[in-house]
């Protein structure tokens, strides 16, 4: 009787694990099939080199570069905001802050990541953009700057929290050794602790980038919907994710070429985030071995 | 094991020259009625002691007797412990090290420390030894280079590592790591070296090497060592202090402590009847 019970539990657990894997594989499969069909009509060369993305216009162009530049530009701005702030926070919390303060503040910071992104999107559109327009009158109503900045605020906890864990995991004996040599707190933090935790910090940055690239709502609301190959942060752009939202909500016909552009864009996005996540996984593996 | 005692740069610190010349018998470390609390817990209950220059002093006693706490007072490592408070005076080279305006970083350059578990930085062997100099802002490559080599020679590690100074310090064996940590401490040229059970994580051969090293270092440094190993204390130290429950029970020449202890408690401990 007991054996049967054990068996049922074991199989149930295994099934749940398998379902997860099956769903993931299913998504990849659908993405690939539709993308392959897309690429039977549009050459990969054009897709990667054409500088215009106008699949919904009469004169169709299928160049992913404008969407890619929109995605990378907003993500770059986000990381430029999140990295210095996140890293400063993590070093302060791990090396300087009293224990009680650290315990109280860390969960609060993580709260930043739990605010619905649609709220962030509106915040960017109705607060940050008008505010920035006070400094840059030429700033368009939709632009990658405010979307990027707000996205940066959203991903701060990815960097601060994971980096702080990495810094905190550096053995206390290294701190003692450094203090014992006459090093100050600042010297110890930057010459010993940060280098020793570097792999964990790099992982946090990669995960944050991955999150920024995949972020949809903020950019869809605040960055605009105009595919444009530009590095100018003050004009409207469109990211891969925002494009997918735009087409999904529109009335393109299922099975049409326009419809399949979603999957072509989707697989591009997937490739990026997959590579980044794999990279961070590899680094984390190496890092775990170091301290065990 | 070859140990050379040469030193590229003679230190110009006033305190050192006092010790080197006429006042050889002046205590290097002097404590007066030291009491330590962690929150409400009274860890040290009034210890007075003076330690002579160029001697090896061993602190022995059962776990929790306060010997490590007492040792860590000399370079103010307890400052980081939550709830730590101190009463009494500690003078090193005649200066009260717990005075308000004391520069703790400067103190630690004078009073080096070697820890229980070898704790090299995850840096190259060279950078490990050069660390103390670099944080002092020394940029002179020749000086750093010379100091790294002489420190590694002093701990007898030079022959073993001279061809791979770029290798990570963590790639060395436990015993080598501990000697690297001692070299790292010597590179800053302290006059006192505190050792907190430096061989407790090492095998007997590595332990023997470190003990031999301590014996050599005595000529130039004042060494205070915490140990759980009675044989070690009797082998390497000139003076031995026996601690029990936060009190200094007996402090005397090592020979006397081990052959003819004055207190019954000391005798019981060193003969293994308790502790």
Interface residues (C-beta under 8 A of the other chain):
Chain A: X99 X171 X173 X174 X176 X177 X178 X179 X180 X181 X182 X183 X184 X187 X191 X192 X195 X196 X290
Chain B: X75 X77 X80 X82 X105 X106 X107 X108 X109 X112 X113 X115 X117 X119 X120 X121 X122 X123 X131 X132 X134 X135 X136 X181 X184 X185 X188
